[in-house]
Amino acid sequence: MFTLAEVASLNDIQPTYRILKPWWDVFMDYLAVVMLMVAIFAGTMQLTKDQVVCLPVLQSTINSKAQPSTSGKADFTTVETTTGQGEEASVRTVSFGSAPTVTPDVPLSRATSPQYQPTESSQELKKEQKDSSGRKTNLDFQQYVFINQMCYHLALPWYSKYFPYLVLIHTIILIVSSNFWFKYPKTCSKIEHFVSILGKCFESPWTTKALSETACEDSEENKQRLTGAQSLPKYVSTSSDEGSPSASTPMITKSGFKFSADKPMIEVPSVTILDKKDGEQAKALFEKVRKFRAHVEDSDLIYKLYVGQTIIKTFKFIFILCYTANFVNTISFEHICNPKVEHLIGYTQFECTHNMAYMLKKLLISYISLICVYGFICLYTLFWLFRIPLKEYSFEKVREESSFSDIPDVKNDFAFLLHMVDQYDQLYSKRFGVFLSEVSENKLREISLNHEWTFEKLRQHVSRNAQDKQELHLFMLSGVPDAVFDLTDLDVLKLELIPEAKIPAKISQMTNLQELHLCHCPAKVEQTAFSFLRDHLRCLYVKFTDVAEIPAWVYLLKNLRELYLIGNLNSENNKMIGLESLRELRHLKILHVKSNLTKIPPNITDVAPHLTKLVIHNDGTKLVVLNSLKKMMNVAELELQNCELERIPHAIFSLSNLQELDLKSNSIRTIEEIISFQHLKRLTCLKLWHNKIVNIPSSITHVKNLESLYLSNNKLESLPAAVFSLQKLRCLDVSYNSIAMIPVEISLLQNLQHFHITGNKVDVLPKQLFKCVKLRTLSLGQNCITSIPDKVGQLLQLTHLELKGNCLDRLPATLGQCQLLRKSGLVVEDHLFDTLPLEVKEVLNQDTSIPFANGI
C-alpha cells in the first residue's frame, strides 16, 4: 500500500509558483489532501479489517410428531430440540451420510413407555440441551471461510467494496486538473519565466530605490500643501521643462516619474547609490520584461487552460455528487446471501454482517461533504473568471500611487498572470510595474551612465581635431552623461547613436561650445538649454534616417552659421522642411545637404539672401529641377555632387556672385556651355572632375578670371592651347585621363603653382614646363616618363614632386637646387633616390623648418 506522502506528491508544485495560487486554489489543494487521507484510510481499513460473517438460515419444525427428513447429503449431524405445548421435549437427529436415514422424534415425557426405556446417555443429552442456547450447525471452519468469501462478493453492494479506490481515483484526477497549467510544457515555460522575472523585479534594489524616491516625492508634496501657498516657490524647479514653454519651441515635457534636481528629496541612504552591478542587473531586467511582454501578450493559452481545468473540476464535482449520493443508503450492516451452493454446504440462504459498514458510511458522508465544499469553490472560481475581463490588466491604481504615469496596460496571458499575482499580494504588481515604465528605465540608464562616465573619464576622451579644437565624441550610449556639461572648455561635441539624448540647462556652462554633431540622435533640449544654443551655436551637423528625426528646435537657431543635413530627403518628405522651417535661420551662411533629392527644395530660398555656400551631395539620384538656384544670388560656392547631371545646369549662369563651382561625380560629357561662364566675373574655381568629358572647348578662354581648373578622372586625350591662355590659372589638375603629351604652351602659365597630370600617358616632359618657376607642386606619377630634364633645378619654390610609377633609371642631380624640396615631398622609388649624389641626398634630408620658412 502506498503512503499519503507518495500520493500527495502529485499536488506538489515549485515553491516559487505559490504566488500564482489564489486562496481558492490553496483551499482546494488542502481539501484534496483531506480526500486523499479519507481514501487511504478507508483503503487501509478495508485491506486489513474488512470482512463478512455469515450464518445459515435453518428450517424450523414446530410439529410434535416425528417428520421424516430426506435431506442428507452432508457429512455432519444436526440435533434439534423442539418444545411443544405439553412441555414435552423431543430430539430430532438428522444424519447426513452416504445413505439417508430417518430418525423419528421421540417424546421425552414418555419415560414409562414399555417401548422406550431411559438410559444414562439420554439423561446426559437432556442436561446438555438444557444448558446450551441457540442452534448448532456443525459447519466446519473451511466451510465458514468459503461461504464468507462467497457472500462478500455476492451480498455486498459494489460501492461498499470499491469506495476507497473510487475516492482515490477521483481525488487524483482533481489534483492533476488543479495543477495541469503548471505542468503543460507550453504554459509551464511561460509561467517559469514570469515567476523568475517577477521575483527578480521584486528583490531588485532599483525597485526599492524608485519606489522610495516616489514616496519621498509624495510626502514632500503633502508637506508643501500643508505649509501653505507661500512656501510653494521654494520647491518649484527652475528647469525650463517644468515651466510653460511657448508653443513654437519644442521642449522636453516630462511625464510620469519626475526626478527634479531642484526638489529636495528625503531618501534612504542605503538605496540612494546604486552600484554598477545592481545597475547592470536592473538594465537586464528591463530588457527581459520587454521581451517577455512581447512574447506572452501574443496569446491567451494560459488563461484558456486555467479556465478549462476549472470547468473540468466543476463537472467532475457534479458527476461525483450525483452518483455518490445514491449509494449512501446501500451501505448496510446486515445482508441476505443466496450463494446457490447448496450441494456443498447444505443450505440455500445465509444471513451476513459487514463489520466495516458503519465506518464506510461515515467516511462516505465525510467525502460527500468535502466534495460539496470543493464544488462550491469551483463555482466561485468560475464566477471570478468570468466576472471581470481577466485578459486585460490596468496599472491605473499603480500609476496614481507611484506617479509612474507611463506604465502601459497589458493584455492576454500577461494580464491574467498579473491578476493571479494580485490575489497573492498586490505589491508584486506594483513593483513589477516599475520595470514596465520607460521613465523608470531612462532614469536607471541615467544613473548608470553617470556612474560609469565620470568627469575624469570624459576628459581622457577629449582630443584635438584638424582645426585644433577640443572635441569630444560619444558613441552608442544610453544618454548624455551629466559630466559632459562640466567640460566648459569644449569646442566640439559629437553625439552619435544616442536615441535618448537630452540636453539640460547645464549646457549653458559650456561657453566655448560652437559646434554640435547629432548623428542619429534626436536630442531633446530644455528651455534654458535651447536659449543658450540659439544664441551661441554656430555649426550644427544632423545625420538622420528620416527627415522626421530632425529635432524641431534645429530650425529655430537664429544665430546658426553652418547647417549640415545628412539623410533621406526624398520628394515625399521634402515638405517636412516647410517654408516656415528655415525662415528663422537668419544668419545661416553654409547649407550642406547630403541626401537623395530629385529637386532643390523651394524653401531653401528662405535663406537665399544671406546664404554664401550651398552643397548638395546626392546618392546617385538624378537632380532634375534646379530652378530654385536662380534665387540664390549671393551664393559664392556651389557644389552639386553625384547628381547624375549630363550638362552644366543653365540656372548656374544666373549666379553672378558665384566664385567656386564643383560638379564632381556627375555624368557630364560635354561642356560647350562653358562660354556662359564669361558672365560670372567672380568665378575663380571650376571643378569638373570625375565626369565623362572628352574634350575641352576653346571657349574656355572667355573665363579669364579662372584660377583653379580641376578636370581629373575624365576621358581627355589632349590639352587644347586655349587652356594655357588662362593667365591667372594657379592650379591645373588633369590627372587620370588619357593625355599623351604636355603642350609647350604650358610655359604661358607663369602663375601656375600646382600642376597635376598623374595617371596619364605622358612619356616626355617639355623643357617649357620648367619655365613655370612658381610651381610648388608637380605630380607626374604613373606615366611613361623615361627621364627628368636637368632644368627641374629651376623650380626653386618646388615643395612636392611626384615621380613614382614611371620608367626612370635615375634622378637628375639638379634636384639639389630646389631649395624647398625635401625627401618627404619627393615621391619616388627608393632605388631611384639612391642614384642621387650624396651631397644632394644630404640636402634633401635636411630639416625642413628653416629653408621652408625662408622660401615662403
Summary of the structure (lengths in Angstrom):
residues: 856
radius of gyration: 54.7
end to end distance: 110.8
largest distance: 189.1
contacts: 2595
relative contact order: 0.05
helix: 46%
strand: 13%
